[in-house]
């Protein structure tokens, strides 16, 4: 049954505090079904909420997803309030169901739904139009690390097992290569060699964690610009959203994924690889902003490994694209043949460019640590 068909029973389950006057599809997300719900309190302006059906294909255990979200947002609300902030705008707030007060509702088909209050006077940007916007996202994600610095990350569920386990991604790639069920390996020998030449790199961060050098943190794991709501007046990051992938992890991965996504000017599937490179000015902009937001909460080892976070998140993403190409484009949606191969090539070109500017990347971190 479509999400729209389930709306009447779902809307009736939640306590919106006023009559619902409408619910429309909202946003540009591709995972969950998202709606904007409008209510009309007596003698007051319309109030809005975000309603989502949690994707059962992406998240097999919605109870664990919501447990993580509740723990993290409740903790953030306490921290924000203690700092004199506005916890209704600076973190996501979960709306409970009627009667039993649950944080989510299971519909007649077994799908899980949840509701958040709408953070007004903010905008969600799909890409940074200025370095200042990129910096604002960096400060927001750095502050996210700062506010959760004392949260016991091990208490959270791993909602997507091995999500940023680069060793596991490498093992899956090798298995796909060994099978080569579509005979595609001959078409990407250079890309295969690129991965195998960096096999040891795939263990750098995880080995540091196992050795106790890198602490387990609460990490967002999808630190793109469009997961920060920007205040329309100040332009600053107001609220971190899309917390489905909040899990125990490494802070350098959150930093690194932002760099992979934002510190270049190339489309993810660009065929002209000469266009793909690390923009060191944007990299420096983000480093400074992220560390400003983190307010000294990162360890010396985390600072030392920040460039590794950028390299490994980019390498891992490229490995995932290449693996999907080898198995027949089963995971990432494609709109043309060899799109996943082109995607992997852009990521590997970015990795190579980072390696060429490795000393500069480390010097920039040292400048602001």
C-alpha positions as CSV (number, residue, x, y, z in Angstrom):
1,X,0.0,0.0,0.0
2,X,1.3,3.5,-0.8
3,X,2.3,5.9,1.9
4,X,-0.5,8.2,0.9
5,X,-3.1,5.4,1.4
6,X,-1.9,4.9,5.0
7,X,-2.0,8.6,5.9
8,X,-5.5,8.7,7.5
9,X,-4.7,6.1,10.1
10,X,-1.2,7.4,10.7
11,X,-2.3,11.1,11.2
12,X,-5.0,9.9,13.6
13,X,-2.3,8.2,15.7
14,X,-0.2,11.2,16.6
15,X,-0.9,14.0,19.0
16,X,-0.4,17.2,16.9
17,X,-2.1,19.3,19.5
18,X,-4.6,20.7,16.9
19,X,-6.7,19.5,13.9
20,X,-4.7,18.5,10.9
21,X,-5.7,20.4,7.8
22,X,-3.3,18.9,5.2
23,X,-0.3,16.6,4.6
24,X,1.8,16.9,1.4
25,X,5.0,15.2,0.1
26,X,8.0,17.2,1.2
27,X,11.7,17.4,0.5
28,X,14.2,15.7,-1.8
29,X,15.1,12.6,0.2
30,X,15.2,9.2,-1.5
31,X,15.1,6.8,1.5
32,X,12.1,7.6,3.7
33,X,8.6,8.8,2.6
34,X,8.4,12.3,4.0
35,X,5.4,14.6,4.4
36,X,4.8,18.1,5.7
37,X,1.7,18.1,8.0
38,X,-0.2,21.3,8.6
39,X,-2.4,21.9,11.6
40,X,-4.6,24.8,12.5
41,X,-4.9,25.6,16.3
42,X,-7.7,27.8,17.4
43,X,-6.9,31.6,17.1
44,X,-3.3,30.8,16.0
45,X,-1.2,30.5,12.9
46,X,-0.8,27.2,11.1
47,X,1.8,24.9,12.7
48,X,3.9,22.4,10.7
49,X,5.3,19.0,11.4
50,X,7.5,16.5,9.5
51,X,6.0,13.0,9.1
52,X,8.1,10.1,7.8
53,X,7.6,6.5,7.0
54,X,10.9,4.8,7.8
55,X,12.2,2.8,4.9
56,X,12.0,-0.9,5.8
57,X,14.6,-1.7,3.1
58,X,17.2,0.6,4.5
59,X,16.4,0.1,8.2
60,X,15.5,-3.4,9.3
61,X,15.0,-2.5,12.9
62,X,13.1,0.9,13.2
63,X,12.9,0.4,17.0
64,X,16.7,0.6,17.2
65,X,16.7,3.6,14.9
66,X,14.2,5.4,17.1
67,X,15.9,4.4,20.3
68,X,19.2,6.0,19.1
69,X,17.3,9.2,17.9
70,X,15.5,9.6,21.2
71,X,18.7,9.1,23.3
72,X,20.7,11.5,21.2
73,X,18.0,14.2,20.8
74,X,17.0,14.1,24.5
75,X,20.7,14.4,25.5
76,X,21.2,17.3,23.0
77,X,18.2,19.1,24.4
78,X,19.6,19.0,27.9
79,X,23.0,20.3,26.6
80,X,21.4,23.1,24.6
81,X,19.2,24.2,27.4
82,X,22.1,24.2,29.8
83,X,24.0,26.4,27.4
84,X,21.1,28.8,27.2
85,X,20.0,27.8,23.7
86,X,16.6,26.9,22.2
87,X,16.2,23.2,22.2
88,X,13.1,23.4,20.1
89,X,15.1,24.8,17.2
90,X,18.6,23.5,17.7
91,X,17.8,19.8,17.8
92,X,15.1,17.6,16.3
93,X,12.1,17.0,18.6
94,X,10.1,13.8,18.4
95,X,6.3,14.0,18.7
96,X,4.6,11.2,20.6
97,X,1.5,9.1,19.7
98,X,-1.8,9.6,21.3
99,X,-2.6,7.6,24.4
100,X,0.4,5.4,24.8
101,X,3.0,8.2,24.1
102,X,5.2,6.1,21.8
103,X,7.9,7.7,19.7
104,X,6.7,6.0,16.5
105,X,3.6,4.3,15.1
106,X,3.3,1.0,13.3
107,X,0.6,1.0,10.6
108,X,-1.6,-1.9,9.5
109,X,1.0,-3.1,7.1
110,X,3.8,-3.1,9.7
111,X,5.6,0.1,8.5
112,X,7.0,2.4,11.2
113,X,6.2,6.2,11.1
114,X,7.5,9.1,13.2
115,X,6.8,12.8,13.6
116,X,9.1,15.7,14.3
117,X,8.3,19.3,15.0
118,X,9.1,21.6,12.0
119,X,12.0,23.9,12.5
120,X,10.7,27.2,11.1
121,X,12.8,30.0,9.5
122,X,15.4,27.6,8.3
123,X,16.5,26.4,4.8
124,X,17.9,23.1,3.6
125,X,20.6,23.6,0.9
126,X,21.5,20.8,-1.6
127,X,24.9,22.3,-2.3
128,X,27.0,25.2,-0.9
129,X,26.8,28.2,-3.1
130,X,29.5,30.0,-1.1
131,X,32.4,29.0,1.1
132,X,30.6,30.6,4.1
133,X,27.8,28.1,3.7
134,X,30.3,25.2,3.6
135,X,31.9,26.7,6.8
136,X,28.5,27.0,8.5
137,X,27.9,23.2,8.0
138,X,31.4,22.5,9.3
139,X,30.7,24.5,12.5
140,X,27.4,22.7,12.9
141,X,28.9,19.2,12.6
142,X,31.8,20.2,14.8
143,X,29.3,21.5,17.4
144,X,27.5,18.2,17.1
145,X,30.7,16.4,18.2
146,X,31.2,18.9,21.0
147,X,27.8,18.6,22.5
148,X,27.9,14.8,22.4
149,X,31.5,14.6,23.6
150,X,30.5,12.9,26.9
151,X,27.7,10.8,25.5
152,X,28.4,7.0,26.0
153,X,28.5,6.1,22.3
154,X,28.6,2.3,23.0
155,X,25.0,2.6,24.3
156,X,23.7,3.2,20.7
157,X,22.7,0.5,18.3
158,X,24.6,0.0,15.0
159,X,21.6,0.6,12.8
160,X,23.5,-0.3,9.6
161,X,26.1,-2.9,10.5
162,X,29.6,-2.2,9.1
163,X,28.4,1.0,7.5
164,X,31.9,2.7,7.6
165,X,33.9,-0.4,8.1
166,X,36.4,0.0,5.3
167,X,37.9,-3.4,5.9
168,X,34.5,-5.0,5.4
169,X,33.9,-2.9,2.3
170,X,37.2,-4.2,0.9
171,X,36.3,-7.8,1.7
172,X,33.0,-7.4,-0.1
173,X,34.8,-5.9,-3.1
174,X,37.2,-8.9,-3.2
175,X,34.3,-11.3,-3.1
176,X,32.6,-9.5,-6.0
177,X,35.9,-9.5,-7.9
178,X,36.5,-13.2,-7.3
179,X,33.0,-14.0,-8.6
180,X,33.0,-11.5,-11.4
181,X,29.5,-12.8,-12.3
182,X,29.0,-10.4,-15.3
183,X,32.6,-10.5,-16.6
184,X,33.0,-6.8,-15.9
185,X,36.4,-7.0,-14.2
186,X,38.3,-6.8,-17.5
187,X,36.7,-3.4,-18.1
188,X,38.1,-1.8,-14.9
189,X,41.5,-3.4,-14.4
190,X,43.0,0.0,-13.5
191,X,40.4,0.7,-10.9
192,X,40.8,-2.8,-9.4
193,X,44.5,-2.2,-9.2
194,X,43.9,1.2,-7.5
195,X,42.0,-0.5,-4.7
196,X,44.4,-3.4,-4.2
197,X,47.4,-1.0,-4.1
198,X,45.7,0.7,-1.1
199,X,44.6,-2.4,0.7
200,X,46.7,-1.5,3.8
201,X,45.1,2.0,3.9
202,X,41.7,0.4,4.5
203,X,42.9,-0.7,8.0
204,X,44.5,2.6,9.1
205,X,41.6,4.1,11.0
206,X,40.2,0.8,12.3
207,X,43.6,-0.3,13.5
208,X,44.0,3.0,15.3
209,X,40.6,2.5,17.0
210,X,41.5,-1.1,18.0
211,X,44.8,0.2,19.5
212,X,42.9,2.7,21.6
213,X,44.2,5.8,19.7
214,X,40.9,6.9,18.2
215,X,37.9,7.0,20.6
216,X,34.4,5.7,19.8
217,X,32.1,8.7,19.3
218,X,28.5,9.4,18.5
219,X,28.7,10.0,14.7
220,X,26.1,11.2,12.2
221,X,27.6,9.2,9.3
222,X,25.9,11.2,6.5
223,X,27.5,14.7,7.0
224,X,26.3,16.3,3.7
225,X,25.3,20.0,3.7
226,X,21.7,19.1,3.1
227,X,21.6,17.5,6.6
228,X,22.0,20.8,8.3
229,X,19.1,23.3,8.6
230,X,20.5,26.8,8.0
231,X,19.0,29.8,9.8
232,X,17.5,32.1,7.2
233,X,18.6,35.2,9.0
234,X,22.1,34.4,10.2
235,X,23.0,31.7,7.6
236,X,24.4,29.6,10.5
237,X,23.7,25.9,10.9
238,X,20.8,25.7,13.3
239,X,19.9,22.0,13.5
240,X,21.4,18.7,12.4
241,X,18.7,16.5,10.7
242,X,18.5,13.0,9.2
243,X,19.6,11.1,12.3
244,X,18.7,7.6,11.1
245,X,22.4,6.7,10.8
246,X,23.5,8.1,14.1
247,X,25.7,5.3,15.5
248,X,28.9,4.7,17.4
249,X,31.8,5.6,15.1
250,X,34.8,7.7,14.4
251,X,34.7,11.5,14.3
252,X,37.3,11.5,11.5
253,X,34.7,9.7,9.3
254,X,32.1,12.5,9.8
255,X,34.8,15.1,9.0
256,X,36.0,13.1,6.0
257,X,32.6,12.5,4.4
258,X,32.0,16.3,4.4
259,X,35.3,16.8,2.7
260,X,34.6,14.1,0.1
261,X,31.2,15.7,-0.6
262,X,32.0,19.4,-0.4
263,X,35.6,20.2,-1.0
264,X,35.6,19.8,-4.8
265,X,33.6,21.1,-7.7
266,X,32.8,17.9,-9.7
267,X,29.7,15.9,-10.2
268,X,29.8,12.5,-8.6
269,X,29.5,10.8,-12.1
270,X,31.6,13.2,-14.1
271,X,33.4,11.6,-17.0
272,X,36.0,14.2,-17.5
273,X,38.3,13.3,-14.5
274,X,40.4,16.4,-15.1
275,X,37.6,18.3,-13.3
276,X,38.0,16.3,-10.1
277,X,40.4,17.6,-7.5
278,X,40.6,18.6,-3.8
279,X,40.0,22.3,-3.4
280,X,42.5,23.1,-0.6
281,X,40.8,26.5,0.1
282,X,37.5,24.8,0.7
283,X,39.3,22.1,2.7
284,X,40.9,24.8,4.9
285,X,37.6,26.6,5.3
286,X,36.0,23.4,6.6
287,X,38.9,22.4,8.8
288,X,38.8,25.8,10.6
289,X,35.0,25.8,10.9
290,X,34.8,22.1,12.1
291,X,37.4,22.7,14.7
292,X,35.8,25.9,15.8
293,X,32.6,24.0,16.4
294,X,34.3,21.1,18.1
295,X,35.7,23.6,20.7
296,X,38.7,21.5,21.6
297,X,36.7,18.3,22.2
298,X,38.8,16.2,19.8
299,X,41.9,14.4,21.0
300,X,45.3,14.9,19.5
301,X,45.1,11.6,17.7
302,X,41.7,12.6,16.1
303,X,43.3,15.8,14.9
304,X,46.2,13.9,13.5
305,X,43.9,11.5,11.6
306,X,41.5,14.1,10.1
307,X,43.2,13.9,6.7
308,X,42.9,10.1,6.8
309,X,39.2,10.5,7.4
310,X,38.9,12.5,4.2
311,X,41.0,10.0,2.2
312,X,39.3,6.9,3.6
313,X,35.7,8.1,3.3
314,X,36.5,8.9,-0.4
315,X,38.3,5.6,-1.0
316,X,35.5,3.6,0.7
317,X,32.9,5.3,-1.4
318,X,34.8,4.5,-4.5
319,X,35.1,0.9,-3.5
320,X,31.4,0.7,-2.9
321,X,30.6,2.1,-6.4
322,X,33.1,-0.3,-8.0
323,X,31.7,-3.3,-6.1
324,X,28.2,-2.4,-7.2
325,X,29.4,-2.2,-10.8
326,X,30.9,-5.6,-10.6
327,X,27.8,-7.2,-9.2
328,X,25.4,-5.6,-11.6
329,X,24.4,-2.3,-10.1
330,X,22.2,-3.8,-7.4
331,X,22.5,-1.1,-4.7
332,X,23.0,2.4,-6.2
333,X,20.4,3.6,-8.6
334,X,21.7,4.3,-12.1
335,X,20.3,6.2,-15.0
336,X,22.8,5.0,-17.6
337,X,25.2,2.1,-18.2
338,X,28.6,2.4,-16.4
339,X,27.4,5.2,-14.2
340,X,28.7,3.4,-11.1
341,X,32.1,2.9,-12.8
342,X,32.2,6.6,-13.6
343,X,31.3,7.3,-10.0
344,X,34.1,5.1,-8.7
345,X,36.6,6.8,-11.0
346,X,35.8,10.3,-9.7
347,X,36.3,9.1,-6.1
348,X,39.6,7.4,-6.9
349,X,40.7,10.6,-8.8
350,X,39.9,12.6,-5.6
351,X,41.9,10.1,-3.5
352,X,44.9,10.4,-5.8
353,X,44.7,14.2,-5.6
354,X,44.5,14.1,-1.8
355,X,47.6,11.9,-1.9
356,X,49.4,14.4,-4.1
357,X,48.5,17.2,-1.6
358,X,48.9,15.1,1.6
359,X,51.5,17.4,3.2
360,X,49.4,20.5,2.6
361,X,46.3,18.8,4.1
362,X,48.2,17.9,7.2
363,X,49.7,21.3,7.5
364,X,46.3,22.9,7.3
365,X,45.1,20.8,10.2
366,X,48.2,21.6,12.2
367,X,47.6,25.3,11.5
368,X,44.2,25.2,13.3
369,X,44.7,22.5,16.0
